[in-house]
């Protein structure tokens, strides 16, 4: 599972740092997995956006946590997700009890 905000960041970075054809192949693979039901892409609804904003206010001492990360935290809390596949240390710094997978 991921969110549309995470895909937004991934697509932006991928096309900025990779040859176009390579980025396109990777994205096509991600969208194919979504069509096959192997990857759920959760939308950031207005309610989820508000929950993320409440987290923004809660983590005022951590201004470098991106809003995309905060939306991920909100969705993870909603679904009871306890594991994250990330190298982003903000997932540790948030102290949400998440287990980070390499």
N, C-alpha and C positions, 0 to 999 in steps of 0.2 A: 504494500500500500504506500502511496505517496499522495501529494496534493498537487493541484494545478499550479500553485505558487512555486513549489520545488521544481516542477517541470519547466516553468518559465525561467527560473535561474539557470537550470541545466542547459536549456536550449540556447539561451543568451551566451553563456560561457563557452559552450561547445562550438558554436559557429564563429565566435570571436577568436578561438584558439586552435582550431583544426581546419584542415582543408575542407572545402564545402561538401564535396562528395562523401567524405568520411563522416562528417557531421550528419548529413542527410541519411546515410545508411544506418547510423546509430539510432537516430530519431525514428526512422521507419520501423526498426526493430522494437523500440519501446511501444510505439502505437500498435504494432501487430500483437504484442503481448497483451495490451489493453483489450483489443478486439477479441482475443482468445479467452479472456477472463483470467489471465495469469497475473495481471497487474490491475489493482483498483486505484483509480485516480479520483481523489475526493475533492469536490469543489470547496472553495472558501466562501461559504454563505455569509449573509450579513450577520447572522448570529455567531458564527465562528470568528468572523472579523472582530466583533465586539469582545468576545472572550480573549482573543489575542491582544486586543488593546488593553484589556484589564491586566493581562500579564505584563504588557509594556509598562504600565504604571507600577505594578508590583516589583519589577526588576529595574527600578530607577537607578540602582547602584551599578547596573551592568548595561550601559548605553550602547555597547558594541554588539549586543545580541540583535540580529536582524529581525525585522518584522516577519519575514518569511519563516525564520526559526520559531518565532512566537506562534505563528499560525500552525506550524507543525506540532508544537507542544499542545495547543488547544485540541487539535484533532486526535493526537495520541492519548490525551486524557479522556476524551470522549469515548474512544474505543477500548480503553484499558490496555493500550500497547505499552509494553515495558522494555522492548529492545529496539535499538536504532542502529541502522547501518550507516555510519557516518565517521568522518575524521574531524568533525566540527566540535571543538572543545566546549562550545556554548551549551551543548547537550549535557555535559557534565556539570558545568558551572551553574546551571539552573536548579540543581539539586532536586530533581523530580524523581529520583530513584530509578533512572533509566540505566539499562545495561547497554553499553556501547559495543557494537560488534565491528571488528576490523573489515 
